[in-house]
Amino acid sequence: MATSLTSRSPARADRDGVGGGLILAVEGGTIAEVSTALRELLIRHVDAGTIPGGVALLGAGHVEVVAAGVASIGGGPMREDAIMRIQSMTKVMTSVAALRLVEAGRLELDQSLVDWLPELVGRQVLRRPTAELDDTVPARRAITLRHLLTNTSGYGMVTQASPLQQAMAANGTEAGPEPPAMGADEWLRRLTELPLAFQPGEGWRYHHSFAVLGILISRVTGRPLGQHLAEDIFGPLGMTDTALWVAEGKLDRLPAAYRHGDEGLMEIEPAGGGFYAGPPSFDVSHGELVSTARDYHRFARMLAEGGRADGQPMISPDHLRQITSDQVPAACKTADSFFPGFWDGTGWGFGVAVKTEGPQRGRVGWSGGLGTDFFVDPDGTVGILLTQVELGEDMWPLVEQFQSLHEPS
């Protein structure tokens, strides 16, 4: 299952790497000046071989979508309406969908989920994260929606070599860059064969809680996750190109996907093809979305405008506050919970990271594993960067320079 796991924090910006004038052009600049800065940034990284092409936008209120480069090496130009695999930028969308179910009285943040997810009954917990799989104790509390939204369920990516890590790799539930290899119910069955890494609410591990969340939403609503999101969020927001796969009539807008290798960019999915091309053969309620810059902007603007869209409330002010403020107890922010330094000046709300210190304090956002990133600043500025090159050492300068184009005021 694809994730946005990376070797360093997406929120740490190296401003020395930003080309001359870019920040000055954006601070208080016109739409044209901002677009020029974005275009120059994209072109510079196309020319350097970081990406074949990309799409970006930045600003408060009305913004211009900028595209540069090509949709595939040797192919046609990157389109402004390119449909991108956004991977972990999905998490905040399913968070909003779940909180809307809370507001409708169909879920509660702190209730047990076993009525919908009976696989979670009788959880066993490792005595320590690196223990043998049979060295367990019973869970002291049930897994709740709050645990899923905050990555504190006990399930998640294991960064240390351990029997649990080996078992997840063996049964196909280890997170990685590949899309789902099995249906949602089978994936959950396999995941719940294994013990939790820690007592629910007492640790933090990335990713898997949100795959479980997608399955929860599907079971609560009695329909596949994609159908529910389309009717409950995408339809009202006018997000016509966002889904769990690309419709066959739109495949000409799906760029190729790449990762950096020893000899440069290597194609991992062709343009118009791969896992997200057309409906999959199994339920992907545990999966991740495709979207466009314009579609994702509609969602991010809703967050920036107090949880409202066209004057209509999409989410309550209290739930929006919880999404956009650190919800993870300090005791859960252990060194082994994610990559080194992740928690320095950073927290986690519901489905997004939150900058808690420094010049970007108050910014919320997250990245997707195939080279996508978004943020929403307290002043209402939204930034969206969409490429299709797997995040890693070669990609971080682009992401960091993009994030440095604007700082919260």
N, C-alpha and C positions, 0 to 999 in steps of 0.2 A: 504494500500500500504506500502510495506516494506521500511524502512529508516535506517540510521545509527545514529539516535538520541541516545545520551548517556548522562550520568550525569556528565561527566567531559571531558576535552579536550584530544583527542588522541595524541596530540603532546607534552604533558607534561610528561617528563620521570623522574622516580624515580630511579636514578642510584644506590642508596644504596641497592635496591632490586635485583641487578644483581649478579649472583653467581661469585665467585672468578675466575679471569682469563678470563672471557668471552670477555670483551672489549679488553684486551691485545692480546688475540688470534686473534681477527678480524683486529685490526689496522695493516695494512701492511702485514697481514698474507697470506699464500698460500691458494689456493682453498680448499685444504684438511683441513687446520686449521679452515677456515671459516665454512666449512660444519660440522666439529666437534662441533664448538661452537653452531651452529644452532641446531644440533641434540641433544646436551646436554640440550639446552633450552626447546625444545619440549618435550623431555623425562621427564624432571623435572616437567613440567606442566601436562603431562599425569599421572605421578606417584602421583601428588598432587590432581588429580581429577578435574583440571581446564578444561581439554579437553579430549575426548577419543583419538583423534589423530589430526595430522596437517601436513601441507606441507609448506616448506619455501625455499627461496633462497636469496642470498645476494652477491653483488659484482659488479665490473665494467667489461664489456666485457664478456668473457666466465664465466658461473657460473654453479654450480651443484645444482640440485634440491634435497632436503632432505625431507624424510617423516619419521614419527614416529607414534606409536600407532595404533589404529584400526579405520576402517571406520564407525563402529557402535558398541555399547556396546554388547559384545558377538559375534561380527562378525569377518570378516577377516581383515587382515592388511590394514592400509591406504596406498594407492598407490601413487606413485609420479605423476601419470597422473590423479589423482582424479579430477572430474569436480565439481566445487564448486559454490554455490550461492553467487555471489560477491556483490549483492545489490548496494550500493551507490558508489562503485568503477566503476560503469557504467557511472557516470556523466561526467568524463573527456573524455570518448570515444564518447559520443554523442556531447560533446563540439567540439571535433576535426571534427566530421562529419558535424556539422553545419558550422564551419569555412571553411571547404572545399567547401561547397555550396556558401559561400560568395566569395571565390576565383574563383569559377566558374561563378560568376555573377548572381546567382539565388536568392541570399538574400543579404541584407545589414544589418550591425550591428545596425543602428539607424533608420530604417524605421518602420512604423506601420506594424503589422502582420495581420491586419483584412482581407486582401485579401485571406489568407489561413485559418485564424482562425476567421470567422465571429462572433463566440460566444463572442469575446472580444470587440465588438462594444458597445459603450455607457456605459462604466464602471462607477459604482458608488463606492465611497470611504468613509469608515467610518470616522466620524469627529475625532475620537480617537480610538485606537485599541480595547478598551473595551466597545465601545458605543453599543446601541441597533442597530439591523440590519437595521432599517429604518432611522437612524440618519446619513445621508450621504450627500455628495456633489459630483458633477460630477468630473470625473478624468480630470486633467489639461493637460494630455498628453497621447499619445497612449503607450501601452506596446510594447517594441522592443526586438529584439534578444539579445541585450546587457543586458537588464533587466533580461531575462531568464538566461543567462550565469552567472550572478552575484547574483542571488537570490534576486533581487530588484524589481520584477514585482508587488508586492502587494499581491501575493498569497504565502502561505507557512504555516509551522507548527506554531500553536498558543500555546505558553507555559503558558499563563495566562488564568485563568478561565474567560470566557466571553461569550456573546451571539454568537459570531462568532465561538468560539471553540465548543459550544454545537450544533450549526447548522451543522458544518462539521462532527461531530460525527453522527448526525441524518441522514444526507444524504449520508453517506458512503465515504466522501472524506477526512476524518481525516487520517493523516499519522500514521502508526504504524508498528508493526513487521509482519503483515500478507501480503501475496501477493495480487495482484489486485483481486477484487471481481466482476468486471464488465468490459465491453469493453471500449476501449479508448474514443470513441465518447460519450458514455453515461457518463463516468467519467467527461469529460470536460463539458458536458451540466450541470451536477449537480454542478460542481465547480463554473461555471460562473453564476449560479443562485444567488450566494452570493456576497456581496460587497468585495472590496479590503480592506486590513488592513491599507494601507497607499497609498499615491500618488506614482505612478510608479517612481522608481529612488530615492525615499526619505526614504527608510527603507530597512530592510533586514529580510527575513524569510526563513528558510531552506526548501529545498526539492521540493515543488510542481512545481516550475518553470521548473525543469528538466523533470517532467512528461509531462508538456505542450510542452517542447522542443522536446521530442520524437514524439509527435503528429504532431508538426510543420514539422519536417523532413519528416514524412510519407506523409503529404499532399503536401509539396513542390515537392517531388520526385514522387508522385503518386503511391507509393507502401508501403507495411508494413515496419515499422522501421527495423525489423530483416532482411528482404531481402536487404534493402539498405545497412545496415552495413556490411552484408556478402559480398556484391559485391564491396563496396567502401573502406572498411578498413580491414576486416578480411581476405578476399582473398589475397589482395596484401601483407599483413604482414604474411601470412601463419598461421593464427590463426584458425586451423581447428576444435577446440572443443569449440569455443565461440559462443554463440547464446542466444536467449531468452528462450530456453528450451533445455532439453537434449534429443537427438534423441533416439528412442527406442532401437537401437542396441548398445547404450553406457550406458544404465541404470545401468550396474554393476559397473560403475565408479562414481556414485552419492552417496556420503556418507549420513548418517542420519544427521538430524539437531536437535539441543538441545537448551535448556535454563536452567539456574541454578534456582532451586527452594529450598524450605525449606529442602527437603530430597535429595539434590544433583541434578544431571543432569536429566532433563525430556525430552523425545523425543517429538519433535513437527512435524517432517516429517521423515518417514522411509527411510532407505537406498534404493535407486532405485525407490522411490515413492514420492508422494506429488505433489504440484502444478507444479513443473518444470519437471516432468517426462512425456515426450512426449508433443505434441502440445496442447495448451489450446483450449477451445471451443470458445474463442472470441479474438478479436484483442488486442494485448498487446504492442502496440506502445508506451504506457505510462509506460511500465514495465522495469524490470531490468534483467541483464544478468547472465549467468553461464559461467565459464571459468576455465582454469587450470593455474598452476604456470608458465609453459613454454609459454603458449599463452600470458598471461598477461605480461610476461617478454618481449616478442617481441614488444608489444605496448609501454611499458615503455622505452625500449631501443630506440625506435624511438624518444621519447621525449628527452631522454638523449643525443642523437646524433644530436641535432639541427633540429628536425622535419624531418629527412631523414631516409629511410630504404633501405638498399642495394644500397646506393648512390643516390636513387631517392627521390625527395622531396614529403613528405606527407602533409606538412603544411608550410606556409611561416614563415620566421624568425620573422616578426612583430607579427603575430598571436601567435606564440609560446611564444614570450615575454609577450604578454597579458595573456596567459594561466598561466604563471609561475610567475607573479608579481601581487601584490595586486591591485585589480580593484574596491574596495568598498570605497566610500567616507567616511571620518571619521564621518560625521553626521549620517550615516546609522548604525553605530556600537553601537547601544543603548543597555542598560543592558537587555532589554526585548526581544532582537532580537534572542537570543539563550541561552544556559545554562551559568551560571555565570563563568566569567573568560575566556570565549572562545576567546575574542579578545586580550587578553594579549600576545603580541609578535606574533600574528597570523593575517594574512589577508586572503582574498579569491580572487583567480584569475578567470579563467573560468573553473569551474568544479572541482577545487582542492583547498585545503588550502595551504597557503604559510607562512613559518616561516620568520618573519621580524626582529626578535631580538634573541639574545642568541646564545648558541653554535651550534644550528641547523639552523642558519640563512641561507636562500637560499633554504632550503629543501621544496619541494612540495610533496603533497600526500593526501591521505584520507583513511577512513575506510569504511567497509561495515558492516551493522547491524548484520550479522551472523558471526562475529568474523574474519573478513578479514581486511588486512591493506597493503598499499604499500607506498613507497616513492622513490623519485628521488633526489639525491643530486647534487650540482653544479659540483662535481668532476666526475660525471658520474656513481656513485654507485647507483644501484637499489636494493631495498629491497622489498620482497613480502612475506606476511604471510597469509596462508589460513587455517582457521579452520571452523567449522560449529556449533559454540556455540555462542548464542546471546550475544552481548556486554552488559556489565554491571559491577557492582562492582567486581564480581569474575574474570572477564576477563581482567581488565585493567592492572594488574601487568604483564601479558604475553605480551600485546601489548607494554607497556612502555619499558619493558626489551628488546624486539625485536628492537624497535626504537633506543635504546641506544647502540646497537652493533656496530654502525658506526656513526661517526659525520662528517659533511661536512668539507673538508679541504680547 
